[in-house]
Amino acid sequence: MRTTLELDQALLGEAMRWTGQPTKTAVITTALKQIIQTQKRLRLIGLAGKVKLPVNLNRTRQRA
């Protein structure tokens, strides 16, 4: 899909150098994937201690 964007050229150039991506499209795609991965990770971290699992740790440890 074609999209017109106004991007900071210095920022884009720095991102290309840091990531080693050869094209602007590759840098933007990599950045979007990274944002999605980070947000998913943060959402999972936010669930810490909120999910109740029916697991008996003592029984599980005895089987190991």
ABEGO torsion letter per residue (X at the ends): XBBBBBBBAAAAAAAAAAAGBABAAAAAAAAAAAAAAAAAAAAAAAABGABBBBBBAAAAAAAX
